[in-house]
Amino acid sequence: MNTQAINQFIHQAIPFVARSELKILEAKSGYVKLTMPFAVNTNHVGSMYAGAQFTLAEITGGILFMSTFDPKRFYPLVKEVTIRYKAPMQSDGFVEAKWSADDIANIQQALEQTGKADFTLEMPLTNQQGQTVAFAYGLYQGRTLGH
């Protein structure tokens, strides 16, 4: 799926993501970059709401999976995400995630052999200045349709 198609799918499938105005800036095989706008996701103390930052991190694994593997054959699930907030997010937030060619091959092989594949991601969340303000760790699973 291309970036526009994934954006459209995510916004239709998960209304909260549409309301948060999360956007996929780039999505290609093995790489994604997403952003969450500050203006519509603030909290009572004037920083970005922690739940918005969590959403930005959590959805990254699914979008990376969808941009890399055929969504007509496979789908992603989240199993666990933890996040550590280091500093207030005072701007739009960003997250990037990537896989090596070996990572992709290993996940593909597991999907073909067993119908599922676990994968982990380490995801720093950064502000507009490129500073890491939160760090998330995600455990996900890709599955073959029908499993």
N, CA, C and O atoms as a GROMACS GRO file, in nm:
protein
  588
    1MET      N    1   0.085  -0.119   0.000
    1MET     CA    2   0.000   0.000   0.000
    1MET      C    3   0.088   0.124   0.000
    1MET      O    4   0.194   0.126   0.062
    2ASN      N    5   0.044   0.227  -0.070
    2ASN     CA    6   0.119   0.351  -0.070
    2ASN      C    7   0.078   0.438   0.049
    2ASN      O    8  -0.019   0.408   0.119
    3THR      N    9   0.152   0.546   0.071
    3THR     CA   10   0.130   0.632   0.187
    3THR      C   11  -0.013   0.686   0.192
    3THR      O   12  -0.076   0.683   0.297
    4GLN      N   13  -0.064   0.734   0.081
    4GLN     CA   14  -0.200   0.790   0.078
    4GLN      C   15  -0.304   0.682   0.111
    4GLN      O   16  -0.397   0.708   0.187
    5ALA      N   17  -0.289   0.564   0.055
    5ALA     CA   18  -0.385   0.456   0.080
    5ALA      C   19  -0.382   0.413   0.226
    5ALA      O   20  -0.487   0.386   0.285
    6ILE      N   21  -0.262   0.405   0.285
    6ILE     CA   22  -0.252   0.367   0.427
    6ILE      C   23  -0.314   0.475   0.515
    6ILE      O   24  -0.387   0.444   0.608
    7ASN      N   25  -0.284   0.603   0.486
    7ASN     CA   26  -0.345   0.713   0.562
    7ASN      C   27  -0.497   0.701   0.558
    7ASN      O   28  -0.563   0.710   0.662
    8GLN      N   29  -0.552   0.682   0.441
    8GLN     CA   30  -0.698   0.673   0.426
    8GLN      C   31  -0.753   0.552   0.503
    8GLN      O   32  -0.852   0.564   0.573
    9PHE      N   33  -0.689   0.437   0.489
    9PHE     CA   34  -0.734   0.317   0.558
    9PHE      C   35  -0.732   0.336   0.709
    9PHE      O   36  -0.831   0.306   0.776
   10ILE      N   37  -0.621   0.386   0.764
   10ILE     CA   38  -0.607   0.404   0.908
   10ILE      C   39  -0.713   0.502   0.960
   10ILE      O   40  -0.774   0.477   1.064
   11HIS      N   41  -0.735   0.610   0.890
   11HIS     CA   42  -0.833   0.710   0.935
   11HIS      C   43  -0.975   0.655   0.931
   11HIS      O   44  -1.057   0.693   1.015
   12GLN      N   45  -1.006   0.568   0.837
   12GLN     CA   46  -1.138   0.507   0.832
   12GLN      C   47  -1.152   0.394   0.934
   12GLN      O   48  -1.256   0.382   0.998
   13ALA      N   49  -1.050   0.314   0.950
   13ALA     CA   50  -1.057   0.197   1.038
   13ALA      C   51  -1.050   0.234   1.185
   13ALA      O   52  -1.108   0.165   1.269
   14ILE      N   53  -0.981   0.343   1.218
   14ILE     CA   54  -0.962   0.383   1.357
   14ILE      C   55  -0.999   0.531   1.371
   14ILE      O   56  -0.914   0.618   1.353
   15PRO      N   57  -1.126   0.560   1.401
   15PRO     CA   58  -1.172   0.700   1.407
   15PRO      C   59  -1.090   0.789   1.499
   15PRO      O   60  -1.074   0.907   1.471
   16PHE      N   61  -1.038   0.735   1.609
   16PHE     CA   62  -0.956   0.816   1.699
   16PHE      C   63  -0.834   0.872   1.626
   16PHE      O   64  -0.796   0.987   1.648
   17VAL      N   65  -0.774   0.791   1.541
   17VAL     CA   66  -0.656   0.835   1.467
   17VAL      C   67  -0.693   0.950   1.373
   17VAL      O   68  -0.617   1.045   1.357
   18ALA      N   69  -0.809   0.940   1.311
   18ALA     CA   70  -0.856   1.050   1.225
   18ALA      C   71  -0.875   1.177   1.306
   18ALA      O   72  -0.833   1.285   1.264
   19ARG      N   73  -0.937   1.166   1.424
   19ARG     CA   74  -0.961   1.284   1.508
   19ARG      C   75  -0.831   1.345   1.558
   19ARG      O   76  -0.822   1.467   1.576
   20SER      N   77  -0.730   1.263   1.579
   20SER     CA   78  -0.602   1.313   1.628
   20SER      C   79  -0.521   1.380   1.517
   20SER      O   80  -0.422   1.449   1.544
   21GLU      N   81  -0.563   1.359   1.393
   21GLU     CA   82  -0.496   1.413   1.274
   21GLU      C   83  -0.356   1.358   1.252
   21GLU      O   84  -0.272   1.423   1.190
   22LEU      N   85  -0.330   1.239   1.305
   22LEU     CA   86  -0.204   1.171   1.277
   22LEU      C   87  -0.187   1.158   1.126
   22LEU      O   88  -0.282   1.129   1.054
   23LYS      N   89  -0.064   1.179   1.080
   23LYS     CA   90  -0.037   1.168   0.936
   23LYS      C   91   0.086   1.083   0.913
   23LYS      O   92   0.184   1.090   0.988
   24ILE      N   93   0.079   1.005   0.809
   24ILE     CA   94   0.195   0.929   0.764
   24ILE      C   95   0.269   1.018   0.664
   24ILE      O   96   0.216   1.052   0.559
   25LEU      N   97   0.391   1.054   0.698
   25LEU     CA   98   0.471   1.138   0.609
   25LEU      C   99   0.536   1.056   0.500
   25LEU      O  100   0.548   1.099   0.385
   26GLU      N  101   0.580   0.935   0.537
   26GLU     CA  102   0.642   0.845   0.439
   26GLU      C  103   0.618   0.702   0.482
   26GLU      O  104   0.630   0.668   0.600
   27ALA      N  105   0.584   0.619   0.388
   27ALA     CA  106   0.566   0.476   0.414
   27ALA      C  107   0.612   0.400   0.290
   27ALA      O  108   0.555   0.414   0.182
   28LYS      N  109   0.714   0.321   0.308
   28LYS     CA  110   0.762   0.236   0.200
   28LYS      C  111   0.812   0.107   0.264
   28LYS      O  112   0.822   0.098   0.386
   29SER      N  113   0.843   0.011   0.183
   29SER     CA  114   0.888  -0.117   0.236
   29SER      C  115   1.006  -0.098   0.331
   29SER      O  116   1.112  -0.050   0.291
   30GLY      N  117   0.986  -0.136   0.457
   30GLY     CA  118   1.093  -0.128   0.555
   30GLY      C  119   1.114   0.005   0.622
   30GLY      O  120   1.208   0.019   0.701
   31TYR      N  121   1.030   0.106   0.594
   31TYR     CA  122   1.050   0.238   0.654
   31TYR      C  123   0.919   0.316   0.664
   31TYR      O  124   0.839   0.318   0.570
   32VAL      N  125   0.898   0.380   0.780
   32VAL     CA  126   0.786   0.473   0.795
   32VAL      C  127   0.829   0.593   0.878
   32VAL      O  128   0.917   0.584   0.963
   33LYS      N  129   0.765   0.705   0.849
   33LYS     CA  130   0.780   0.826   0.930
   33LYS      C  131   0.641   0.886   0.947
   33LYS      O  132   0.570   0.910   0.850
   34LEU      N  133   0.602   0.909   1.073
   34LEU     CA  134   0.470   0.961   1.105
   34LEU      C  135   0.483   1.089   1.186
   34LEU      O  136   0.587   1.117   1.245
   35THR      N  137   0.374   1.166   1.187
   35THR     CA  138   0.369   1.286   1.270
   35THR      C  139   0.233   1.298   1.337
   35THR      O  140   0.131   1.254   1.284
   36MET      N  141   0.234   1.360   1.453
   36MET     CA  142   0.112   1.390   1.529
   36MET      C  143   0.114   1.540   1.553
   36MET      O  144   0.210   1.591   1.612
   37PRO      N  145   0.009   1.614   1.510
   37PRO     CA  146   0.011   1.759   1.527
   37PRO      C  147  -0.011   1.799   1.674
   37PRO      O  148  -0.094   1.741   1.744
   38PHE      N  149   0.063   1.897   1.715
   38PHE     CA  150   0.053   1.950   1.851
   38PHE      C  151  -0.080   2.020   1.874
   38PHE      O  152  -0.144   2.001   1.977
   39ALA      N  153  -0.123   2.102   1.779
   39ALA     CA  154  -0.235   2.195   1.798
   39ALA      C  155  -0.364   2.127   1.844
   39ALA      O  156  -0.437   2.184   1.925
   40VAL      N  157  -0.394   2.007   1.795
   40VAL     CA  158  -0.521   1.942   1.830
   40VAL      C  159  -0.504   1.830   1.934
   40VAL      O  160  -0.597   1.756   1.961
   41ASN      N  161  -0.384   1.820   1.992
   41ASN     CA  162  -0.356   1.711   2.086
   41ASN      C  163  -0.291   1.761   2.215
   41ASN      O  164  -0.206   1.693   2.273
   42THR      N  165  -0.330   1.880   2.259
   42THR     CA  166  -0.272   1.936   2.381
   42THR      C  167  -0.347   1.887   2.505
   42THR      O  168  -0.459   1.837   2.497
   43ASN      N  169  -0.281   1.903   2.618
   43ASN     CA  170  -0.342   1.866   2.745
   43ASN      C  171  -0.363   1.989   2.833
   43ASN      O  172  -0.348   2.102   2.788
   44HIS      N  173  -0.396   1.965   2.958
   44HIS     CA  174  -0.429   2.071   3.052
   44HIS      C  175  -0.309   2.156   3.096
   44HIS      O  176  -0.329   2.261   3.157
   45VAL      N  177  -0.187   2.113   3.067
   45VAL     CA  178  -0.069   2.192   3.105
   45VAL      C  179   0.004   2.249   2.983
   45VAL      O  180   0.113   2.304   2.997
   46GLY      N  181  -0.056   2.236   2.865
   46GLY     CA  182  -0.001   2.300   2.747
   46GLY      C  183   0.104   2.220   2.671
   46GLY      O  184   0.174   2.275   2.586
   47SER      N  185   0.116   2.092   2.701
   47SER     CA  186   0.204   2.006   2.622
   47SER      C  187   0.118   1.906   2.548
   47SER      O  188  -0.004   1.905   2.563
   48MET      N  189   0.181   1.820   2.467
   48MET     CA  190   0.103   1.721   2.394
   48MET      C  191   0.054   1.614   2.491
   48MET      O  192   0.129   1.565   2.576
   49TYR      N  193  -0.072   1.579   2.477
   49TYR     CA  194  -0.136   1.477   2.558
   49TYR      C  195  -0.057   1.346   2.548
   49TYR      O  196  -0.022   1.304   2.438
   50ALA      N  197  -0.032   1.282   2.661
   50ALA     CA  198   0.045   1.158   2.664
   50ALA      C  199  -0.020   1.049   2.579
   50ALA      O  200   0.050   0.970   2.515
   51GLY      N  201  -0.153   1.043   2.579
   51GLY     CA  202  -0.222   0.942   2.499
   51GLY      C  203  -0.202   0.962   2.350
   51GLY      O  204  -0.196   0.865   2.274
   52ALA      N  205  -0.190   1.087   2.308
   52ALA     CA  206  -0.162   1.114   2.166
   52ALA      C  207  -0.021   1.065   2.131
   52ALA      O  208  -0.001   1.006   2.024
   53GLN      N  209   0.074   1.088   2.219
   53GLN     CA  210   0.210   1.039   2.195
   53GLN      C  211   0.213   0.886   2.192
   53GLN      O  212   0.282   0.826   2.110
   54PHE      N  213   0.139   0.824   2.283
   54PHE     CA  214   0.131   0.679   2.285
   54PHE      C  215   0.074   0.627   2.154
   54PHE      O  216   0.125   0.529   2.098
   55THR      N  217  -0.032   0.691   2.105
   55THR     CA  218  -0.094   0.650   1.978
   55THR      C  219   0.007   0.662   1.864
   55THR      O  220   0.016   0.573   1.780
   56LEU      N  221   0.081   0.770   1.862
   56LEU     CA  222   0.183   0.789   1.759
   56LEU      C  223   0.283   0.673   1.760
   56LEU      O  224   0.322   0.624   1.654
   57ALA      N  225   0.324   0.630   1.878
   57ALA     CA  226   0.418   0.518   1.887
   57ALA      C  227   0.351   0.386   1.852
   57ALA      O  228   0.404   0.310   1.771
   58GLU      N  229   0.237   0.359   1.912
   58GLU     CA  230   0.171   0.229   1.899
   58GLU      C  231   0.136   0.194   1.755
   58GLU      O  232   0.157   0.081   1.711
   59ILE      N  233   0.085   0.290   1.681
   59ILE     CA  234   0.038   0.262   1.545
   59ILE      C  235   0.154   0.244   1.446
   59ILE      O  236   0.135   0.192   1.336
   60THR      N  237   0.272   0.287   1.485
   60THR     CA  238   0.388   0.280   1.396
   60THR      C  239   0.416   0.137   1.350
   60THR      O  240   0.445   0.115   1.232
   61GLY      N  241   0.409   0.040   1.440
   61GLY     CA  242   0.437  -0.098   1.403
   61GLY      C  243   0.340  -0.152   1.299
   61GLY      O  244   0.380  -0.223   1.207
   62GLY      N  245   0.213  -0.118   1.315
   62GLY     CA  246   0.113  -0.162   1.218
   62GLY      C  247   0.134  -0.099   1.082
   62GLY      O  248   0.120  -0.166   0.979
   63ILE      N  249   0.167   0.028   1.080
   63ILE     CA  250   0.188   0.097   0.953
   63ILE      C  251   0.315   0.046   0.885
   63ILE      O  252   0.317   0.030   0.763
   64LEU      N  253   0.420   0.022   0.962
   64LEU     CA  254   0.542  -0.034   0.904
   64LEU      C  255   0.512  -0.170   0.842
   64LEU      O  256   0.557  -0.200   0.732
   65PHE      N  257   0.435  -0.252   0.914
   65PHE     CA  258   0.400  -0.384   0.863
   65PHE      C  259   0.318  -0.372   0.734
   65PHE      O  260   0.346  -0.441   0.636
   66MET      N  261   0.216  -0.285   0.734
   66MET     CA  262   0.129  -0.269   0.617
   66MET      C  263   0.204  -0.214   0.496
   66MET      O  264   0.170  -0.246   0.383
   67SER      N  265   0.305  -0.132   0.520
   67SER     CA  266   0.380  -0.075   0.408
   67SER      C  267   0.483  -0.172   0.352
   67SER      O  268   0.538  -0.150   0.244
   68THR      N  269   0.509  -0.279   0.427
   68THR     CA  270   0.612  -0.375   0.387
   68THR      C  271   0.553  -0.505   0.332
   68THR      O  272   0.607  -0.563   0.238
   69PHE      N  273   0.443  -0.550   0.390
   69PHE     CA  274   0.383  -0.678   0.352
   69PHE      C  275   0.246  -0.656   0.290
   69PHE      O  276   0.179  -0.556   0.318
   70ASP      N  277   0.205  -0.749   0.208
   70ASP     CA  278   0.079  -0.740   0.133
   70ASP      C  279  -0.040  -0.746   0.228
   70ASP      O  280  -0.066  -0.851   0.287
   71PRO      N  281  -0.115  -0.635   0.244
   71PRO     CA  282  -0.230  -0.635   0.336
   71PRO      C  283  -0.346  -0.722   0.288
   71PRO      O  284  -0.441  -0.744   0.363
   72LYS      N  285  -0.339  -0.771   0.166
   72LYS     CA  286  -0.441  -0.866   0.120
   72LYS      C  287  -0.411  -1.007   0.170
   72LYS      O  288  -0.497  -1.094   0.167
   73ARG      N  289  -0.288  -1.028   0.218
   73ARG     CA  290  -0.247  -1.160   0.269
   73ARG      C  291  -0.218  -1.158   0.419
   73ARG      O  292  -0.234  -1.260   0.486
   74PHE      N  293  -0.175  -1.043   0.472
   74PHE     CA  294  -0.127  -1.037   0.610
   74PHE      C  295  -0.185  -0.915   0.682
   74PHE      O  296  -0.221  -0.815   0.620
   75TYR      N  297  -0.193  -0.925   0.815
   75TYR     CA  298  -0.238  -0.811   0.896
   75TYR      C  299  -0.156  -0.804   1.025
   75TYR      O  300  -0.108  -0.907   1.073
   76PRO      N  301  -0.141  -0.684   1.082
   76PRO     CA  302  -0.064  -0.667   1.205
   76PRO      C  303  -0.154  -0.659   1.329
   76PRO      O  304  -0.269  -0.617   1.321
   77LEU      N  305  -0.097  -0.700   1.442
   77LEU     CA  306  -0.160  -0.685   1.572
   77LEU      C  307  -0.056  -0.628   1.669
   77LEU      O  308   0.063  -0.655   1.655
   78VAL      N  309  -0.101  -0.551   1.764
   78VAL     CA  310  -0.011  -0.506   1.870
   78VAL      C  311  -0.028  -0.599   1.989
   78VAL      O  312  -0.140  -0.634   2.028
   79LYS      N  313   0.085  -0.640   2.047
   79LYS     CA  314   0.082  -0.727   2.164
   79LYS      C  315   0.117  -0.650   2.291
   79LYS      O  316   0.062  -0.678   2.398
   80GLU      N  317   0.208  -0.555   2.279
   80GLU     CA  318   0.250  -0.479   2.396
   80GLU      C  319   0.325  -0.355   2.350
   80GLU      O  320   0.404  -0.360   2.256
   81VAL      N  321   0.299  -0.244   2.417
   81VAL     CA  322   0.375  -0.122   2.394
   81VAL      C  323   0.400  -0.056   2.528
   81VAL      O  324   0.308  -0.042   2.609
   82THR      N  325   0.522  -0.018   2.552
   82THR     CA  326   0.556   0.061   2.670
   82THR      C  327   0.618   0.191   2.622
   82THR      O  328   0.681   0.197   2.517
   83ILE      N  329   0.599   0.294   2.702
   83ILE     CA  330   0.654   0.425   2.664
   83ILE      C  331   0.707   0.494   2.788
   83ILE      O  332   0.648   0.488   2.896
   84ARG      N  333   0.820   0.559   2.771
   84ARG     CA  334   0.880   0.638   2.879
   84ARG      C  335   0.889   0.783   2.829
   84ARG      O  336   0.954   0.812   2.729
   85TYR      N  337   0.822   0.869   2.901
   85TYR     CA  338   0.823   1.011   2.866
   85TYR      C  339   0.941   1.077   2.933
   85TYR      O  340   0.960   1.066   3.054
   86LYS      N  341   1.022   1.146   2.853
   86LYS     CA  342   1.144   1.208   2.904
   86LYS      C  343   1.129   1.358   2.927
   86LYS      O  344   1.189   1.414   3.018
   87ALA      N  345   1.049   1.422   2.843
   87ALA     CA  346   1.030   1.567   2.851
   87ALA      C  347   0.896   1.600   2.786
   87ALA      O  348   0.846   1.522   2.705
   88PRO      N  349   0.836   1.713   2.821
   88PRO     CA  350   0.710   1.751   2.758
   88PRO      C  351   0.727   1.771   2.607
   88PRO      O  352   0.826   1.829   2.562
   89MET      N  353   0.630   1.724   2.530
   89MET     CA  354   0.629   1.748   2.385
   89MET      C  355   0.561   1.883   2.366
   89MET      O  356   0.442   1.899   2.394
   90GLN      N  357   0.636   1.980   2.317
   90GLN     CA  358   0.585   2.116   2.301
   90GLN      C  359   0.569   2.156   2.154
   90GLN      O  360   0.558   2.274   2.122
   91SER      N  361   0.567   2.057   2.066
   91SER     CA  362   0.555   2.083   1.922
   91SER      C  363   0.490   1.961   1.859
   91SER      O  364   0.454   1.866   1.929
   92ASP      N  365   0.475   1.963   1.727
   92ASP     CA  366   0.434   1.842   1.658
   92ASP      C  367   0.532   1.731   1.695
   92ASP      O  368   0.651   1.756   1.718
   93GLY      N  369   0.481   1.608   1.700
   93GLY     CA  370   0.566   1.494   1.733
   93GLY      C  371   0.593   1.409   1.610
   93GLY      O  372   0.515   1.408   1.515
   94PHE      N  373   0.705   1.339   1.612
   94PHE     CA  374   0.747   1.257   1.500
   94PHE      C  375   0.799   1.123   1.550
   94PHE      O  376   0.851   1.113   1.661
   95VAL      N  377   0.785   1.021   1.467
   95VAL     CA  378   0.843   0.891   1.495
   95VAL      C  379   0.882   0.827   1.363
   95VAL      O  380   0.812   0.841   1.263
   96GLU      N  381   0.994   0.756   1.364
   96GLU     CA  382   1.040   0.681   1.248
   96GLU      C  383   1.068   0.538   1.292
   96GLU      O  384   1.108   0.514   1.406
   97ALA      N  385   1.046   0.445   1.201
   97ALA     CA  386   1.082   0.305   1.228
   97ALA      C  387   1.128   0.243   1.097
   97ALA      O  388   1.081   0.278   0.989
   98LYS      N  389   1.222   0.149   1.110
   98LYS     CA  390   1.272   0.085   0.989
   98LYS      C  391   1.315  -0.057   1.019
   98LYS      O  392   1.345  -0.094   1.133
   99TRP      N  393   1.318  -0.136   0.913
   99TRP     CA  394   1.368  -0.272   0.916
   99TRP      C  395   1.479  -0.287   0.814
   99TRP      O  396   1.481  -0.219   0.711
  100SER      N  397   1.571  -0.376   0.844
  100SER     CA  398   1.674  -0.412   0.746
  100SER      C  399   1.614  -0.515   0.650
  100SER      O  400   1.506  -0.569   0.675
  101ALA      N  401   1.685  -0.541   0.543
  101ALA     CA  402   1.641  -0.645   0.448
  101ALA      C  403   1.635  -0.781   0.518
  101ALA      O  404   1.547  -0.862   0.488
  102ASP      N  405   1.726  -0.806   0.612
  102ASP     CA  406   1.724  -0.932   0.687
  102ASP      C  407   1.601  -0.941   0.777
  102ASP      O  408   1.539  -1.047   0.787
  103ASP      N  409   1.565  -0.829   0.842
  103ASP     CA  410   1.445  -0.828   0.925
  103ASP      C  411   1.322  -0.865   0.842
  103ASP      O  412   1.241  -0.948   0.883
  104ILE      N  413   1.310  -0.804   0.726
  104ILE     CA  414   1.195  -0.828   0.638
  104ILE      C  415   1.193  -0.974   0.594
  104ILE      O  416   1.088  -1.038   0.595
  105ALA      N  417   1.307  -1.026   0.555
  105ALA     CA  418   1.316  -1.166   0.510
  105ALA      C  419   1.278  -1.262   0.622
  105ALA      O  420   1.208  -1.361   0.598
  106ASN      N  421   1.323  -1.235   0.744
  106ASN     CA  422   1.292  -1.323   0.858
  106ASN      C  423   1.143  -1.321   0.891
  106ASN      O  424   1.084  -1.425   0.919
  107ILE      N  425   1.083  -1.203   0.888
  107ILE     CA  426   0.939  -1.193   0.915
  107ILE      C  427   0.861  -1.263   0.805
  107ILE      O  428   0.767  -1.337   0.833
  108GLN      N  429   0.899  -1.241   0.679
  108GLN     CA  430   0.832  -1.305   0.566
  108GLN      C  431   0.840  -1.458   0.578
  108GLN      O  432   0.741  -1.527   0.556
  109GLN      N  433   0.956  -1.508   0.613
  109GLN     CA  434   0.975  -1.653   0.626
  109GLN      C  435   0.884  -1.710   0.736
  109GLN      O  436   0.820  -1.813   0.716
  110ALA      N  437   0.879  -1.643   0.850
  110ALA     CA  438   0.793  -1.689   0.960
  110ALA      C  439   0.646  -1.685   0.920
  110ALA      O  440   0.570  -1.777   0.951
  111LEU      N  441   0.606  -1.579   0.852
  111LEU     CA  442   0.466  -1.569   0.806
  111LEU      C  443   0.432  -1.684   0.713
  111LEU      O  444   0.326  -1.745   0.725
  112GLU      N  445   0.520  -1.714   0.621
  112GLU     CA  446   0.495  -1.821   0.524
  112GLU      C  447   0.494  -1.959   0.590
  112GLU      O  448   0.416  -2.047   0.552
  113GLN      N  449   0.582  -1.978   0.688
  113GLN     CA  450   0.595  -2.110   0.750
  113GLN      C  451   0.491  -2.137   0.859
  113GLN      O  452   0.439  -2.248   0.869
  114THR      N  453   0.461  -2.035   0.940
  114THR     CA  454   0.376  -2.058   1.057
  114THR      C  455   0.246  -1.978   1.057
  114THR      O  456   0.158  -2.002   1.139
  115GLY      N  457   0.236  -1.882   0.966
  115GLY     CA  458   0.117  -1.798   0.963
  115GLY      C  459   0.123  -1.679   1.056
  115GLY      O  460   0.029  -1.599   1.060
  116LYS      N  461   0.235  -1.666   1.131
  116LYS     CA  462   0.250  -1.549   1.218
  116LYS      C  463   0.397  -1.522   1.245
  116LYS      O  464   0.482  -1.609   1.231
  117ALA      N  465   0.424  -1.398   1.282
  117ALA     CA  466   0.562  -1.358   1.310
  117ALA      C  467   0.562  -1.244   1.411
  117ALA      O  468   0.500  -1.140   1.387
  118ASP      N  469   0.630  -1.263   1.524
  118ASP     CA  470   0.646  -1.156   1.621
  118ASP      C  471   0.761  -1.066   1.577
  118ASP      O  472   0.858  -1.112   1.517
  119PHE      N  473   0.747  -0.938   1.608
  119PHE     CA  474   0.857  -0.845   1.583
  119PHE      C  475   0.854  -0.734   1.686
  119PHE      O  476   0.748  -0.700   1.740
  120THR      N  477   0.969  -0.677   1.712
  120THR     CA  478   0.980  -0.568   1.808
  120THR      C  479   1.031  -0.442   1.738
  120THR      O  480   1.100  -0.449   1.636
  121LEU      N  481   0.995  -0.330   1.796
  121LEU     CA  482   1.044  -0.201   1.746
  121LEU      C  483   1.084  -0.114   1.864
  121LEU      O  484   1.016  -0.112   1.967
  122GLU      N  485   1.193  -0.044   1.849
  122GLU     CA  486   1.231   0.061   1.943
  122GLU      C  487   1.207   0.192   1.871
  122GLU      O  488   1.256   0.214   1.760
  123MET      N  489   1.128   0.280   1.936
  123MET     CA  490   1.080   0.398   1.865
  123MET      C  491   1.099   0.526   1.947
  123MET      O  492   1.021   0.552   2.038
  124PRO      N  493   1.202   0.604   1.916
  124PRO     CA  494   1.212   0.735   1.980
  124PRO      C  495   1.110   0.831   1.920
  124PRO      O  496   1.094   0.838   1.798
  125LEU      N  497   1.041   0.905   2.005
  125LEU     CA  498   0.950   1.010   1.961
  125LEU      C  499   1.025   1.142   1.974
  125LEU      O  500   1.082   1.172   2.079
  126THR      N  501   1.025   1.219   1.867
  126THR     CA  502   1.102   1.343   1.866
  126THR      C  503   1.012   1.463   1.844
  126THR      O  504   0.901   1.452   1.790
  127ASN      N  505   1.062   1.579   1.886
  127ASN     CA  506   0.991   1.703   1.860
  127ASN      C  507   1.041   1.765   1.729
  127ASN      O  508   1.123   1.705   1.659
  128GLN      N  509   0.993   1.884   1.697
  128GLN     CA  510   1.032   1.948   1.571
  128GLN      C  511   1.181   1.982   1.566
  128GLN      O  512   1.237   1.998   1.458
  129GLN      N  513   1.243   1.993   1.681
  129GLN     CA  514   1.386   2.024   1.686
  129GLN      C  515   1.471   1.896   1.678
  129GLN      O  516   1.594   1.904   1.678
  130GLY      N  517   1.408   1.779   1.670
  130GLY     CA  518   1.480   1.654   1.659
  130GLY      C  519   1.522   1.594   1.793
  130GLY      O  520   1.595   1.495   1.797
  131GLN      N  521   1.477   1.654   1.903
  131GLN     CA  522   1.511   1.603   2.036
  131GLN      C  523   1.416   1.489   2.073
  131GLN      O  524   1.296   1.497   2.049
  132THR      N  525   1.472   1.383   2.132
  132THR     CA  526   1.389   1.272   2.178
  132THR      C  527   1.319   1.314   2.307
  132THR      O  528   1.384   1.348   2.406
  133VAL      N  529   1.186   1.310   2.305
  133VAL     CA  530   1.108   1.348   2.423
  133VAL      C  531   1.037   1.228   2.486
  133VAL      O  532   0.987   1.237   2.598
  134ALA      N  533   1.033   1.117   2.414
  134ALA     CA  534   0.976   0.993   2.468
  134ALA      C  535   1.039   0.877   2.393
  134ALA      O  536   1.088   0.892   2.281
  135PHE      N  537   1.037   0.761   2.458
  135PHE     CA  538   1.093   0.643   2.395
  135PHE      C  539   0.995   0.529   2.414
  135PHE      O  540   0.954   0.499   2.527
  136ALA      N  541   0.957   0.464   2.304
  136ALA     CA  542   0.860   0.354   2.310
  136ALA      C  543   0.923   0.225   2.260
  136ALA      O  544   1.010   0.225   2.173
  137TYR      N  545   0.876   0.116   2.318
  137TYR     CA  546   0.917  -0.017   2.278
  137TYR      C  547   0.789  -0.094   2.247
  137TYR      O  548   0.698  -0.098   2.330
  138GLY      N  549   0.782  -0.154   2.130
  138GLY     CA  550   0.661  -0.226   2.091
  138GLY      C  551   0.688  -0.370   2.053
  138GLY      O  552   0.788  -0.401   1.989
  139LEU      N  553   0.597  -0.456   2.094
  139LEU     CA  554   0.596  -0.596   2.052
  139LEU      C  555   0.470  -0.615   1.969
  139LEU      O  556   0.359  -0.589   2.016
  140TYR      N  557   0.488  -0.659   1.847
  140TYR     CA  558   0.378  -0.675   1.752
  140TYR      C  559   0.379  -0.817   1.696
  140TYR      O  560   0.472  -0.894   1.718
  141GLN      N  561   0.272  -0.848   1.626
  141GLN     CA  562   0.266  -0.976   1.556
  141GLN      C  563   0.200  -0.955   1.421
  141GLN      O  564   0.093  -0.894   1.411
  142GLY      N  565   0.264  -1.006   1.318
  142GLY     CA  566   0.202  -1.011   1.187
  142GLY      C  567   0.139  -1.148   1.172
  142GLY      O  568   0.194  -1.248   1.217
  143ARG      N  569   0.023  -1.152   1.107
  143ARG     CA  570  -0.046  -1.280   1.087
  143ARG      C  571  -0.092  -1.291   0.942
  143ARG      O  572  -0.116  -1.193   0.872
  144THR      N  573  -0.103  -1.416   0.900
  144THR     CA  574  -0.161  -1.445   0.771
  144THR      C  575  -0.311  -1.442   0.786
  144THR      O  576  -0.364  -1.495   0.884
  145LEU      N  577  -0.383  -1.382   0.690
  145LEU     CA  578  -0.528  -1.381   0.696
  145LEU      C  579  -0.578  -1.524   0.716
  145LEU      O  580  -0.529  -1.617   0.652
  146GLY      N  581  -0.674  -1.540   0.803
  146GLY     CA  582  -0.727  -1.672   0.834
  146GLY      C  583  -0.666  -1.732   0.960
  146GLY      O  584  -0.712  -1.836   1.006
  147HIS      N  585  -0.562  -1.670   1.016
  147HIS     CA  586  -0.503  -1.719   1.142
  147HIS      C  587  -0.550  -1.635   1.258
  147HIS      O  588  -0.512  -1.660   1.372
   0.00000   0.00000   0.00000
